[in-house]
Amino acid sequence: MKGQILGTGIKLGVFEVVDTEPKPVEEIITTLDIDPNHGYRFLRALSHLGVVNEAGGTFSLTSSGKLLTEDHPHTFKDYFLLEVSQMNYSLWSQLPSLIEDGEQNTYVREFGEPLFDYLDSNPEVASLFNDAMESYSRLQGTEIQELLNDFEITEQSHICDIAGGYGYLLCDFLSTRQSLTGTVFEQPEIVEQEAQHLATEFGVADRCSYVAGDMFEAVPSADVYFLKHIIHDWSDTQAIQILTTIREHAPDDAQLVLLEHVLPESNSSHFGALYDIQMIVWTTGRERTPDEYASLLEQSGWEHNETTFGKNNLLGAIKATPT
Ligand SMILES: C[S@@+](CC[C@H](N)C(=O)[O-])C[C@H]1O[C@@H](n2cnc3c(N)ncnc32)[C@H](O)[C@@H]1O
């Protein structure tokens, strides 16, 4: 219910019309061109969810509501639109049978082909997905930069962000470290969409290139590799194939950093346990503990050095070097 209401608020453009300064409800309803009775009841429900604030016949946007606007630097809007998309509901409707039979092939069941093949042949859905990934990166931006703050990296290093989407993580990282250069390595469909690339927005277009390829086949040589939310998309066998390919193309002193919803070794409560179900529904992958990542790395020519966690513990950085 909460998701439906928030998603509808985004689709109707409510968060673009309601402002941080209180606006009369009549003005909001007229601008949105919605029914006054339903419109008021809807705004009242959004107020209950904490994204707008109701006071004396006016509504204003709260700090949580601002995260659902287009222009917020850490906007969560596009991720939310994917979450409330018809496609996502179809995929989640498969969950009972996935849990019963232990298979992990929702996209094949629903759409006849695996996730990334389906995206390749459906540009509109791919755009919804890729915008959502950028949105999730924006939301995580501050936590990731904190996680990588202490990361020791030689000046003049070249960083390759494997399957880096439109480049949010790498461009953000390069923007605060002037001596570094980088490559976003992605599927051709993403590399071709130059207008979506974020290097210009971050002012690093002269130090950041986009290279197309298949991470199962070959990757560019680099001093440092980032992989954010990549290994969790894949089964152990597929993950080992990706990590082995990177090792084959990496110099012997390379560094590898996986950024993931790392599960704790103990059975303490963790957001990753929920996201793991998303992985069952969407991918062939899973969330993993530091030991499970260490095992994958060991089988792929890498040695796990350490895992560090962000302040709020949502994300972990798994660091490795060649064995
Ligand atoms: C879950 S998204 C993560 C994107 C980005 N790292 C982030 O955190 O926002 C997975 C990415 O893997 C890319 N990808 C999938 N298969 C790939 C392949 N075989 N080679 C290179 N990239 C691939 C997709 O295009 C997609 O951008």
Ligand as a Chemical Component Dictionary entry (heavy atoms), coordinates in Angstrom:
data_LIG
# 
_chem_comp.id                   LIG 
_chem_comp.type                 NON-POLYMER 
_chem_comp.pdbx_formal_charge   0 
_chem_comp.three_letter_code    LIG 
# 
loop_
_chem_comp_atom.comp_id 
_chem_comp_atom.atom_id 
_chem_comp_atom.alt_atom_id 
_chem_comp_atom.type_symbol 
_chem_comp_atom.charge 
_chem_comp_atom.model_Cartn_x 
_chem_comp_atom.model_Cartn_y 
_chem_comp_atom.model_Cartn_z 
_chem_comp_atom.pdbx_ordinal 
LIG C1  C1  C 0  22.787 -4.131 -11.181 1  
LIG S1  S1  S 1  23.405 -3.143 -12.495 2  
LIG C2  C2  C 0  24.679 -2.272 -11.611 3  
LIG C3  C3  C 0  25.197 -1.089 -12.342 4  
LIG C4  C4  C 0  26.195 -0.234 -11.550 5  
LIG N1  N1  N 0  27.394 -0.950 -11.196 6  
LIG C5  C5  C 0  25.519 0.328  -10.308 7  
LIG O1  O1  O 0  25.858 -0.053 -9.201  8  
LIG O2  O2  O -1 24.608 1.148  -10.479 9  
LIG C6  C6  C 0  24.281 -4.352 -13.424 10 
LIG C7  C7  C 0  25.004 -3.808 -14.650 11 
LIG O3  O3  O 0  25.701 -4.890 -15.273 12 
LIG C8  C8  C 0  25.758 -4.629 -16.660 13 
LIG N2  N2  N 0  26.064 -5.898 -17.338 14 
LIG C9  C9  C 0  25.290 -7.009 -17.392 15 
LIG N3  N3  N 0  25.892 -7.984 -18.089 16 
LIG C10 C10 C 0  27.087 -7.483 -18.494 17 
LIG C11 C11 C 0  28.164 -8.018 -19.247 18 
LIG N4  N4  N 0  28.126 -9.280 -19.712 19 
LIG N5  N5  N 0  29.257 -7.242 -19.460 20 
LIG C12 C12 C 0  29.306 -5.956 -18.991 21 
LIG N6  N6  N 0  28.304 -5.400 -18.254 22 
LIG C13 C13 C 0  27.218 -6.153 -18.013 23 
LIG C14 C14 C 0  24.379 -4.088 -16.960 24 
LIG O4  O4  O 0  24.344 -3.366 -18.170 25 
LIG C15 C15 C 0  24.099 -3.235 -15.729 26 
LIG O5  O5  O 0  24.441 -1.894 -15.937 27 
# 
loop_
_chem_comp_bond.comp_id 
_chem_comp_bond.atom_id_1 
_chem_comp_bond.atom_id_2 
_chem_comp_bond.value_order 
_chem_comp_bond.pdbx_ordinal 
LIG C1  S1  SING 1  
LIG S1  C2  SING 2  
LIG S1  C6  SING 3  
LIG C2  C3  SING 4  
LIG C3  C4  SING 5  
LIG C4  N1  SING 6  
LIG C4  C5  SING 7  
LIG C5  O1  DOUB 8  
LIG C5  O2  SING 9  
LIG C6  C7  SING 10 
LIG C7  O3  SING 11 
LIG C7  C15 SING 12 
LIG O3  C8  SING 13 
LIG C8  N2  SING 14 
LIG C8  C14 SING 15 
LIG N2  C9  SING 16 
LIG N2  C13 SING 17 
LIG C9  N3  DOUB 18 
LIG N3  C10 SING 19 
LIG C10 C11 SING 20 
LIG C10 C13 DOUB 21 
LIG C11 N4  SING 22 
LIG C11 N5  DOUB 23 
LIG N5  C12 SING 24 
LIG C12 N6  DOUB 25 
LIG N6  C13 SING 26 
LIG C14 O4  SING 27 
LIG C14 C15 SING 28 
LIG C15 O5  SING 29 
# 
